[in-house]
Amino acid sequence: MISIKQSKIFLLFSVLSLISIEIIGQTKNFNTENEYWFQGNLQLMNNEIIDGELNYNFVSQILRVRKPGKIENFIAENVVFFELQYEDGTKKTFYSLPYKDGTSDRDKPIFFSVVHEAKGVAILSRFIFELKDPNWLLENAVGLNNIPIVDPKFENVKEWIYLIDASGKITPYLEGKKSKSFNLSLAHDISNPDAYRIRSHDRKFEKSKSEEEVKQFKVIDKNALYEFTGDYFYDIEDFIDRNNLKSNTIKGLIKIIDHYSKIKDR
């Protein structure tokens, strides 16, 4: 990863209330992500290295480490980086980087995974979970036996792709929307017409929601690449045209960033 100086943290990580944790725990995306554990390691801000089984849930933005008899929780402000190793031998690295994500007017530590790295520049990714209508959650969260119910049609998961330079400046570039995966509804219980039961059309994921899936990316800001590459933009534009590249795909963006990395150091 390119060398990035960790800036002073001005804002503490926003911790969810117990009620919010309970409600989020009933969402499909939260529960699915909570099931996936991988071998890996992490480095804490005090330089301590921890090896073991790791689980990262992008919905709660909590990193968990499973040890015999206990599970430890970590948030981005405690961690420098962590690495997950998948069954096929590939690895994914996540860094905790200061970023203004729109929930505050100040930077706060956020986990980003590394998609691709070149000299002095890299492509990052993070998955964002949101409720399309938070008011719906407040009004409709309690179901049978006081069990919180979140209709998945109100859940939204997107993958955002970012560009980062050697100074640590992070620029949002692409947004990829994930496919729908789950349906939950209330239905009459045939054995008791006056009662209701929860009818779930839950399909077990073969992979975690944040793993590779077909998704369609769109450019967030058409001026972002120009602002990121500066004086090299017209060279980049010519390179894109000559090679018939699509800057709204990961494959195309990797080639563009590799070219930018080469020409800016000439």
MODAJO-V854386 format. One record per run of one state. SS is the DSSP state (hx for helix, st for strand, lp for the rest). FROM is the first residue (numbers start at 1). TO is the last residue. If there is no record, write none. Layout:
BEGIN
SS_FROM_TO / SS_FROM_TO
END
This chain:
BEGIN
lp_1_17 / hx_18_24 / lp_25_27 / hx_28_34 / lp_35_37 / st_38_44 / lp_45_48 / st_49_57 / lp_58_61 / st_62_67 / lp_68_69 / st_70_74 / lp_75_75 / hx_76_78 / st_79_85 / lp_86_90 / st_91_99 / lp_100_107 / st_108_118 / lp_119_120 / st_121_131 / lp_132_133 / hx_134_140 / lp_141_141 / st_142_142 / lp_143_143 / hx_144_146 / lp_147_147 / st_148_148 / lp_149_151 / hx_152_154 / st_155_165 / lp_166_169 / st_170_177 / lp_178_183 / st_184_189 / lp_190_191 / st_192_200 / lp_201_215 / st_216_219 / lp_220_223 / hx_224_242 / lp_243_249 / hx_250_263 / lp_264_266
END
